[in-house]
Amino acid sequence: MGAFKLELRCPQKVHGIVVDPECNWSFESLSSELHSLEKKLHDSCSVPVPFTKAQSRVFWNRKGVKRSPGAFVMSLSNEETELSESEREEDHDLRMVTAKRFNCDDLYMSDSDISDYELAFDPQSYLMDEVGLVESAFFERSHEHHLQVQDDIRNQLSAIETELMTEQEKYASAFARIEKYREARKELERKLDTQYQRKIAEALDNHLTAIQREHELKSQIEERRIRSDAAHEEAKRKERAFHEERLRQERARAEAEAKLRIEEKKKAALEAERRAAKEAGEKEASEASKRIAAVPAQQEAAKPQLIADSSNLNLQPEGSGSNRTKKSQTTGDVVRAAQTALTLEQGRLLKLKELEEANRTLIRTSNMDFSNHERHISRLIRQIRGIKENVRVKASELVKILKNPSCPQTISVAAFAKKVVSHCESPDNAVFACGHVIVLVTSQVPQAMDLILAEFHRACIYTVPKHIVYSKSFFESKEAYYKDIGHREDDGKLESEKDYLKRLESYMKLYGALVQTEVQGVPNIHGPKEGWAWLARFLNVLPANMYTAVALNAFLQTAGFALFRKYKSQFTKMLLIILNDFLKALREREDSELNPIILEIQSYIEDNKFRQEPEGRSLQGQLLSSRVYSY
């Protein structure tokens, strides 16, 4: 580092001490000189000096490194300090120091240090003022003390700063560890809390499950006890009802048997009378033939003529009393039906009549009210829909009612037959679903089928099939004829032909749905075979008119598809007979009102609609059970 030059104007004498500075002073020499001056002042001064330097000054840089005392170089120009030769000689003995050059290469000086040195070498410095020696030494000591204090403070600040930084690092590290520990602790607490809550939830769930299980067990025990008591009471009640019903049935059976014996006696007497009349006629005929050769017979023995009432088919002698006028025509001229069909009709109607009489007697002699059972049966029938599960459930409930010992079976079966047949007049009637219900119920209660067919025959004569021809000689009036073929009377007024045809169509559709119903594993007592027989009898005997055309069309709409699947070509031949003969006979009547029904039947045959499954025939939902559970 270059020489540090300080220009000073120093007095030649200070209190008698000659100062003759040299150009180059080392810092060590200067310090030794100052120390010697302080010692001399101390020895010569009677007043104690308050500031005594115990040791030489030690300088420290800003970084806390001890400064070398010989590192500072101070240079004074010879030109500025040059004195006269006489003055140098005069003060030569008192010259105490020799100016030397100061080295500052290794000295670190801060801004504050530079300012301190600037103050120290200020031209107005106390070392250069003309003041007293004591004051000069005092100021010097004060200044040195001030610098030392500054150095000490600076060193302490540096140490404190270093210590503070160390403490900050320790604090930061400790804080990081604390944070890490706290996070770990939180995570552990969270896991422990979750486990604890899970254990609490499991314990609570187990407790509630145990309580629920205990309550269920208690309720099951209580329900078993209640059911056991109810079953015991029900068994007692059923046993009593069964004994009562058996007694009532025995009485009704005895009465029916008595009536049947009376009827049989009447029939036997009538048959004997007919045989006697026949034998008498044959005898008279043989006697007359013997007299032919002698005398031709002028008169033939009179034979009693027999007529039959078209409503009940009971034969009566011509002379017996009747509410009608005497008729010259026989039943065969008025009633058109196959003999087998009439025989079946008569047997079914007779069973229904006997059952109704027995039920009336039973109701009169019994104190029980059976109307609730009838209403229940009617409600179940009204709820029948074209859904398999619905059909299964309703059929099962109806079977349960028909076999319920609390109500005589004759009453419940009669109510079922009447309600299920009359339900076809309802607008929301599902004929195919009703057909399934009838088949399922009659498979469990076979005796109900004849009663159902009897209700069919009573409501619609074309289910036999049978037709009554109007004859003025046989009927007193048109109203009497309409009543015989099934027109209803309301307040003394007969229903219109349109309403009658609508009801006729409803009954024939239900009858056709019944005969075509086939349920796997369940026998149909009145199935497709009976439907084929009905169609053959219809075409063989019945005439072609409005009533028979509507009946035939309704039957084909519901039963034609099943008959075609079963009889194939035979059924198509039957349809050709209808197309060529029956429709031809309808056209020959030249009645414009017959045109719609003719076109409908013709379209059914020519468009092969019998090959298409009718709407509603296949029930919706799951497969229908092959059997009805017995109760």
C-alpha positions in Angstrom: 0.0 0.0 0.0 1.3 3.4 -0.8 2.7 5.8 1.9 0.1 7.6 4.0 1.1 11.2 4.1 0.0 13.5 6.8 0.8 17.2 6.6 1.3 18.6 10.1 2.3 22.0 11.4 3.8 21.2 14.8 5.2 23.8 17.2 8.9 23.5 17.9 8.5 23.6 21.6 5.7 22.5 24.0 6.3 23.5 27.6 10.0 23.4 27.1 10.1 20.0 25.3 11.5 20.2 21.8 9.6 18.2 19.3 11.6 17.4 16.2 9.6 14.8 14.3 11.4 12.7 11.7 10.0 11.9 8.4 9.5 8.1 9.0 8.1 6.8 12.2 7.0 3.2 12.8 3.8 2.7 14.7 5.8 0.7 17.3 8.3 3.5 17.7 5.6 6.1 18.0 3.8 3.9 20.6 7.0 3.5 22.6 7.7 7.2 22.5 4.2 8.0 23.7 4.6 5.5 26.4 7.8 7.1 27.6 6.2 10.5 27.5 3.4 9.3 29.6 5.9 7.8 32.1 7.8 11.1 32.3 4.6 13.0 32.8 3.6 10.7 35.5 6.9 10.9 37.3 7.1 14.7 37.0 3.5 15.5 37.9 2.6 15.8 41.6 -1.1 15.3 40.8 -2.1 11.8 40.0 -3.0 11.3 36.4 -6.5 9.7 36.2 -5.8 7.7 33.2 -2.8 5.5 33.3 -2.0 3.2 30.4 -1.3 -0.2 31.8 -0.3 -1.7 28.5 0.3 -0.7 25.0 -2.7 -0.3 22.7 -3.9 -3.3 20.8 -5.9 -2.7 17.7 -8.6 -5.1 16.4 -10.2 -5.0 13.0 -13.9 -5.2 12.4 -13.8 -9.0 12.0 -12.2 -9.4 15.4 -8.6 -10.0 14.1 -5.8 -8.5 16.1 -4.0 -5.8 14.1 -0.3 -5.7 13.8 1.2 -2.6 15.4 3.8 -2.4 12.7 1.4 -2.5 9.8 0.6 1.2 9.8 3.0 3.5 7.8 3.0 7.2 8.3 5.0 9.4 6.0 5.7 13.1 6.4 7.1 15.2 3.6 10.6 16.5 4.1 9.7 19.7 2.4 6.9 20.4 4.8 9.0 19.5 7.9 12.2 21.0 6.8 13.7 23.3 9.5 16.6 25.6 9.5 19.9 24.1 10.4 20.3 26.1 13.5 16.9 25.0 14.8 17.7 21.4 14.2 21.0 21.7 16.0 19.4 23.6 18.9 16.8 21.0 19.4 18.9 18.0 18.5 19.4 16.9 22.1 15.7 17.0 22.8 14.7 15.0 19.7 13.0 11.9 20.9 11.7 10.1 17.9 12.7 9.6 14.4 10.1 9.8 11.7 9.8 6.5 9.8 7.6 5.1 7.1 4.4 3.1 8.2 3.3 -0.1 6.5 -0.6 -0.4 6.1 -0.7 -3.4 3.8 -2.2 -5.8 6.3 -4.4 -3.3 8.2 -8.1 -3.6 7.8 -9.8 -0.3 8.3 -13.4 0.2 8.4 -15.2 3.4 7.6 -15.4 4.2 11.3 -11.7 3.5 11.7 -10.9 5.9 8.9 -13.0 8.5 10.4 -11.2 8.0 13.7 -7.8 8.4 12.1 -9.0 11.5 10.3 -10.0 12.9 13.6 -6.7 11.9 15.1 -4.7 13.7 12.4 -6.9 16.7 12.1 -4.9 19.9 11.9 -6.8 21.1 14.9 -5.9 18.0 16.9 -5.0 18.5 20.5 -1.5 17.1 19.8 -0.8 20.0 17.6 -2.5 22.7 19.7 -0.5 24.8 22.0 -1.9 23.5 25.2 -0.5 22.3 28.4 1.2 19.0 28.7 -1.3 17.6 31.2 -4.2 18.6 29.1 -2.6 17.1 26.1 -1.9 13.9 27.8 -5.4 13.9 29.2 -7.0 14.3 25.9 -4.8 11.7 24.4 -5.7 9.2 27.1 -9.4 10.1 26.7 -9.1 9.6 23.0 -7.4 6.3 23.5 -9.9 5.2 26.0 -12.6 6.2 23.7 -11.1 4.1 20.9 -10.5 1.2 23.1 -14.1 1.3 24.3 -15.2 1.4 20.7 -13.0 -1.5 19.9 -14.3 -3.4 22.8 -17.9 -2.6 21.9 -17.2 -3.6 18.3 -15.6 -6.8 19.4 -18.5 -7.6 21.8 -21.0 -6.8 19.1 -19.2 -9.1 16.7 -19.1 -11.8 19.3 -22.7 -11.2 20.2 -23.6 -11.2 16.5 -21.8 -14.5 16.0 -23.4 -16.0 19.1 -26.8 -14.7 18.0 -26.4 -16.3 14.6 -25.4 -19.5 16.3 -28.4 -19.2 18.6 -30.7 -18.5 15.7 -29.4 -21.5 13.9 -29.9 -23.6 17.0 -33.4 -22.1 17.5 -34.3 -22.7 13.8 -33.1 -26.3 14.2 -34.9 -26.8 17.5 -38.0 -25.2 16.0 -37.9 -27.5 13.0 -37.5 -30.5 15.3 -40.4 -29.2 17.4 -42.6 -28.8 14.3 -41.7 -32.2 13.1 -42.4 -33.7 16.5 -45.7 -31.8 16.6 -46.7 -33.0 13.2 -45.8 -36.6 14.1 -47.7 -36.2 17.4 -50.7 -34.9 15.6 -50.6 -37.8 13.1 -50.3 -40.3 15.9 -53.1 -38.6 17.8 -55.3 -38.7 14.7 -54.6 -42.4 14.1 -55.2 -43.1 17.7 -58.4 -41.0 17.6 -59.6 -42.9 14.4 -58.9 -46.2 16.0 -60.6 -45.2 19.2 -63.7 -43.9 17.3 -63.7 -47.1 15.2 -63.6 -49.2 18.3 -66.4 -47.1 19.9 -68.5 -47.5 16.7 -67.9 -51.2 16.6 -68.7 -51.6 20.3 -71.9 -49.5 19.8 -72.9 -51.5 16.7 -72.3 -54.8 18.5 -74.3 -53.5 21.5 -77.2 -52.3 19.3 -77.1 -55.5 17.3 -77.2 -57.5 20.5 -80.2 -55.4 21.7 -81.9 -55.8 18.4 -81.3 -59.5 18.3 -82.7 -59.8 21.8 -85.8 -57.8 20.9 -86.3 -59.9 17.8 -85.9 -63.0 19.8 -88.5 -61.7 22.3 -90.9 -60.7 19.6 -90.5 -64.0 17.8 -91.2 -65.8 21.0 -94.2 -63.6 21.6 -95.4 -64.0 18.0 -95.1 -67.8 18.3 -97.1 -67.8 21.5 -99.7 -65.6 19.9 -99.8 -67.7 16.8 -100.0 -70.8 18.9 -102.9 -69.5 20.9 -104.6 -68.2 17.7 -104.1 -71.5 16.0 -105.4 -73.3 18.9 -108.5 -71.1 19.0 -108.9 -71.3 15.3 -108.6 -75.1 15.4 -111.4 -75.2 18.0 -113.5 -72.8 16.0 -112.9 -74.7 12.8 -113.7 -78.0 14.5 -117.0 -76.6 15.8 -117.8 -75.1 12.4 -116.9 -78.3 10.7 -119.3 -80.3 12.9 -122.0 -77.8 12.4 -121.4 -77.7 8.7 -121.4 -81.4 8.5 -124.7 -81.6 10.3 -126.1 -78.9 8.0 -124.8 -80.7 4.9 -126.2 -84.0 6.1 -129.6 -82.3 6.6 -129.4 -80.6 3.2 -128.3 -83.8 1.6 -131.2 -85.7 3.2 -133.6 -83.1 2.0 -132.1 -83.1 -1.5 -132.2 -86.9 -1.6 -135.8 -86.8 -0.6 -136.6 -84.3 -3.3 -134.7 -86.3 -5.8 -136.6 -89.4 -4.8 -139.8 -87.6 -5.3 -138.7 -86.3 -8.7 -137.6 -89.8 -9.7 -140.9 -91.1 -8.6 -142.7 -88.5 -10.7 -140.5 -89.3 -13.7 -141.1 -93.0 -13.2 -144.8 -92.4 -13.1 -144.7 -90.2 -16.1 -142.6 -92.8 -18.0 -145.0 -95.6 -16.9 -147.9 -93.5 -18.2 -146.1 -92.9 -21.5 -145.3 -96.6 -21.8 -148.9 -97.5 -21.0 -150.1 -95.0 -23.6 -147.7 -96.4 -26.2 -148.7 -100.0 -25.4 -152.4 -99.0 -25.7 -151.8 -97.4 -29.0 -149.9 -100.4 -30.3 -152.6 -102.7 -29.1 -155.3 -100.6 -30.8 -153.1 -100.4 -34.0 -152.8 -104.2 -34.1 -156.6 -104.6 -33.5 -157.2 -102.1 -36.3 -154.9 -104.0 -38.7 -156.9 -107.1 -38.1 -160.1 -105.4 -39.0 -158.6 -103.9 -42.2 -159.8 -106.7 -44.4 -163.4 -106.4 -43.1 -163.9 -102.8 -42.3 -161.4 -100.1 -43.2 -160.6 -98.0 -40.2 -162.5 -94.8 -40.3 -160.9 -93.4 -37.3 -157.6 -93.9 -35.7 -157.4 -94.1 -32.0 -156.6 -90.8 -30.5 -153.1 -90.4 -29.1 -152.3 -87.8 -26.5 -150.0 -85.2 -27.9 -147.1 -84.1 -25.8 -145.6 -80.7 -25.8 -142.5 -79.4 -24.1 -142.0 -76.0 -22.4 -139.1 -74.3 -24.1 -137.9 -72.8 -20.9 -137.4 -76.0 -18.8 -137.8 -78.7 -21.5 -140.3 -80.7 -19.3 -142.8 -82.7 -21.4 -146.4 -82.0 -20.5 -149.7 -83.4 -21.9 -151.4 -81.1 -24.3 -154.4 -80.8 -22.1 -152.5 -79.7 -19.0 -152.8 -76.1 -17.8 -150.3 -73.4 -19.0 -149.9 -69.7 -18.8 -149.7 -69.6 -22.6 -152.3 -70.4 -25.3 -152.4 -73.9 -26.6 -149.7 -74.6 -29.2 -149.9 -76.8 -32.1 -146.1 -76.8 -32.7 -143.7 -79.1 -30.8 -140.5 -78.0 -29.1 -138.4 -79.3 -32.0 -140.1 -76.8 -34.2 -139.2 -73.9 -32.0 -135.9 -74.8 -30.2 -132.9 -75.4 -32.5 -130.2 -77.4 -30.8 -128.4 -80.7 -30.8 -130.0 -83.3 -28.5 -126.7 -84.0 -26.7 -126.4 -80.2 -26.0 -129.9 -80.0 -24.7 -129.3 -83.0 -22.4 -126.1 -81.5 -21.0 -127.9 -78.2 -20.5 -130.8 -79.8 -18.7 -128.5 -81.7 -16.4 -126.4 -78.6 -15.5 -129.4 -76.5 -14.9 -130.9 -79.2 -12.7 -127.8 -79.3 -10.6 -127.8 -75.5 -10.2 -131.4 -75.5 -9.3 -131.0 -78.2 -6.6 -128.0 -76.4 -5.2 -129.8 -73.1 -5.0 -132.7 -74.8 -3.2 -130.4 -76.5 -0.8 -128.6 -73.1 -0.2 -131.9 -71.4 0.5 -132.8 -74.0 3.0 -129.4 -73.8 4.6 -129.6 -70.1 4.9 -133.1 -70.2 6.5 -132.0 -72.9 9.0 -128.7 -71.3 9.9 -128.0 -68.3 12.1 -124.8 -67.5 10.3 -124.5 -64.6 7.8 -122.7 -65.8 4.6 -122.9 -62.4 2.8 -119.4 -61.5 3.8 -118.0 -64.5 1.9 -120.0 -63.6 -1.2 -118.8 -60.0 -1.1 -115.2 -61.2 -0.7 -115.5 -63.5 -3.7 -117.0 -60.7 -5.7 -114.2 -58.3 -4.7 -111.5 -60.8 -5.7 -113.1 -61.4 -9.1 -113.3 -57.7 -9.8 -109.6 -57.4 -9.1 -108.6 -60.0 -11.7 -106.1 -58.5 -14.2 -104.1 -59.9 -17.2 -101.0 -60.4 -15.1 -99.7 -63.9 -14.2 -98.9 -63.2 -10.6 -102.3 -61.5 -10.1 -104.1 -64.5 -11.7 -102.1 -66.9 -9.5 -102.8 -65.0 -6.3 -106.5 -64.4 -7.0 -107.1 -68.1 -7.9 -105.3 -69.2 -4.7 -107.4 -66.9 -2.6 -110.6 -68.1 -4.2 -109.6 -71.7 -3.7 -108.9 -70.9 -0.1 -112.4 -69.4 0.3 -114.1 -72.3 -1.5 -112.4 -74.8 0.9 -112.9 -72.7 4.0 -115.0 -74.7 6.5 -116.4 -71.6 8.1 -118.7 -71.2 5.0 -120.5 -74.2 3.4 -118.9 -75.0 0.1 -122.3 -75.1 -1.7 -122.8 -71.4 -0.9 -119.3 -70.3 -1.8 -119.2 -72.3 -5.1 -122.6 -71.0 -6.2 -121.5 -67.4 -5.4 -118.3 -67.9 -7.3 -120.0 -69.4 -10.4 -122.6 -66.5 -10.5 -120.1 -63.7 -9.9 -117.4 -64.9 -12.4 -119.9 -65.3 -15.2 -121.7 -62.0 -14.6 -118.3 -60.2 -14.4 -117.9 -60.5 -18.2 -120.4 -57.6 -18.5 -117.9 -55.3 -16.7 -116.1 -52.8 -19.0 -112.7 -53.7 -17.5 -113.2 -57.4 -17.7 -110.1 -59.4 -18.8 -111.7 -62.5 -20.3 -108.5 -64.5 -20.8 -107.4 -63.8 -17.2 -110.9 -64.9 -16.0 -110.6 -68.0 -18.1 -107.3 -68.8 -16.4 -108.8 -68.2 -12.9 -111.8 -70.5 -13.7 -109.5 -73.3 -14.9 -107.2 -73.0 -11.8 -110.1 -72.9 -9.4 -112.0 -75.8 -11.0 -108.9 -77.9 -11.0 -109.1 -77.8 -7.2 -112.9 -77.7 -7.0 -114.2 -79.7 -10.0 -117.8 -79.5 -9.0 -117.7 -75.8 -9.7 -117.4 -76.2 -13.5 -120.9 -77.6 -14.1 -122.3 -74.7 -12.0 -120.4 -72.2 -14.0 -121.6 -73.7 -17.3 -125.2 -73.7 -16.0 -124.8 -70.0 -15.2 -123.5 -69.5 -18.8 -126.5 -71.3 -20.2 -128.9 -69.4 -18.0 -127.4 -66.0 -19.0 -126.9 -66.8 -22.7 -128.6 -69.6 -24.6 -126.0 -69.6 -27.3 -123.4 -71.1 -25.0 -125.4 -74.3 -25.2 -125.5 -73.7 -28.3 -129.3 -73.2 -28.7 -131.6 -70.9 -30.6 -135.3 -70.3 -30.2 -137.3 -69.5 -33.3 -140.1 -67.0 -33.0 -143.6 -68.4 -33.7 -146.8 -66.6 -33.3 -148.6 -69.9 -32.5 -146.0 -70.8 -29.8 -145.5 -67.4 -28.1 -148.2 -65.0 -27.0 -146.2 -61.9 -28.0 -142.9 -60.6 -29.1 -142.1 -59.7 -25.5 -142.6 -63.3 -24.4 -140.2 -64.4 -27.1 -137.6 -61.8 -26.2 -137.8 -62.9 -22.5 -137.2 -66.6 -23.6 -134.1 -65.8 -25.6 -132.6 -63.8 -22.7 -133.7 -60.1 -22.9 -133.7 -58.4 -19.5 -136.6 -56.5 -18.1 -136.1 -53.4 -16.1 -139.1 -51.6 -14.6 -141.5 -53.5 -16.9 -139.4 -52.5 -20.0 -137.3 -54.8 -22.0 -133.7 -53.9 -22.9 -132.9 -52.8 -26.5 -131.7 -55.3 -29.0 -128.3 -53.4 -29.2 -127.8 -53.9 -25.4 -128.8 -57.5 -25.7 -126.3 -58.2 -28.5 -123.6 -56.4 -26.5 -124.2 -58.7 -23.5 -124.5 -61.8 -25.8 -121.1 -60.9 -27.2 -119.5 -60.5 -23.7 -120.8 -63.9 -22.6 -119.6 -65.6 -25.8 -116.1 -64.1 -25.5 -115.7 -65.3 -21.9 -117.0 -68.8 -22.9 -114.5 -68.8 -25.9 -111.7 -67.7 -23.5 -112.6 -70.5 -21.1 -112.6 -73.4 -23.7 -109.3 -72.2 -25.2 -107.4 -71.9 -21.9 -104.5 -74.3 -21.5 -102.3 -74.2 -18.4 -99.3 -76.5 -18.1 -99.9 -79.2 -15.5 -103.5 -78.0 -14.8 -106.4 -79.9 -16.5 -109.1 -77.9 -18.2 -112.4 -79.8 -17.6 -114.1 -77.8 -20.4 -111.2 -77.2 -22.8 -110.6 -77.1 -26.6 -112.4 -80.4 -27.1 -115.6 -78.9 -25.8 -115.0 -75.8 -27.9 -114.7 -77.9 -31.1 -117.9 -79.8 -30.2 -119.7 -76.4 -29.6 -118.6 -75.2 -33.1 -119.8 -78.4 -34.8 -123.2 -78.3 -33.0 -123.6 -74.6 -33.8 -123.0 -75.1 -37.6 -125.1 -78.3 -37.8 -128.2 -77.0 -36.1 -128.4 -73.3 -35.6 -129.8 -71.0 -38.3 -128.0 -67.9 -39.7 -129.3 -64.7 -38.2 -128.2 -61.6 -36.3 -128.0 -63.4 -32.9 -126.2 -66.5 -34.1 -123.8 -64.3 -36.2 -122.8 -62.2 -33.2 -122.3 -65.3 -31.1 -120.2 -67.1 -33.7 -118.0 -64.0 -34.3 -117.4 -63.5 -30.6 -116.5 -67.1 -30.1 -114.0 -67.1 -33.0 -112.3 -63.9 -31.8 -111.3 -65.6 -28.5 -111.2 -69.3 -29.2 -110.3 -69.4 -32.9 -106.5 -69.1 -32.5 -106.3 -72.1 -30.0 -108.6 -74.3 -32.1 -106.5 -73.6 -35.2 -103.3 -74.6 -33.3 -104.9 -77.8 -32.1 -106.9 -79.0 -35.1 -105.0 -77.3 -38.0 -106.6 -78.2 -41.3 -109.8 -79.5 -39.8 -110.4 -76.1 -38.3 -109.7 -74.4 -41.7 -112.3 -76.7 -43.3 -114.8 -75.5 -40.6 -114.0 -71.9 -41.5 -114.6 -72.6 -45.2 -118.1 -74.0 -44.2 -118.7 -70.7 -42.4 -117.5 -68.7 -45.3 -119.4 -70.6 -48.0 -122.6 -71.6 -46.2 -123.2 -69.5 -43.0 -122.3 -66.1 -44.5 -124.2 -67.0 -47.7 -127.3 -67.7 -45.7 -126.8 -64.3 -43.9 -126.6 -62.5 -47.2 -129.7 -64.2 -48.5 -131.7 -62.6 -45.7 -131.0 -59.2 -47.5 -130.8 -57.3 -44.2 -128.6 -54.2 -44.3 -128.0 -54.5 -40.5 -126.2 -57.8 -41.1 -123.6 -56.3 -43.4 -121.1 -55.2 -40.6 -121.1 -58.6 -38.9 -120.8 -60.3 -42.3 -117.8 -58.2 -43.2 -116.2 -58.8 -39.8 -116.5 -62.6 -40.0 -115.4 -62.6 -43.7 -112.3 -60.5 -42.8 -111.4 -62.8 -39.9 -111.4 -65.8 -42.2 -109.9 -64.3 -45.4 -107.2 -62.2 -43.6 -106.1 -65.3 -41.6 -106.6 -63.5 -38.3 -107.1 -66.9 -36.7 -103.4 -67.4 -37.1 -102.7 -64.3 -34.9 -102.7 -64.6 -31.2 -105.5 -62.4 -29.8 -104.6 -59.5 -27.6 -104.5 -60.3 -23.9 -104.3 -64.1 -24.4 -100.7 -64.2 -23.1 -100.6 -63.0 -19.5 -98.0 -60.5 -18.5 -95.3 -61.0 -15.9 -93.6 -64.1 -14.6 -94.5 -67.6 -15.8 -97.7 -68.8 -14.3 -97.4 -71.5 -11.7 -98.4 -74.9 -13.0 -100.6 -75.5 -10.0 -102.6 -73.7 -7.3 -101.4 -74.3 -3.8 -104.0 -76.0 -1.7 -105.0 -74.6 1.6 
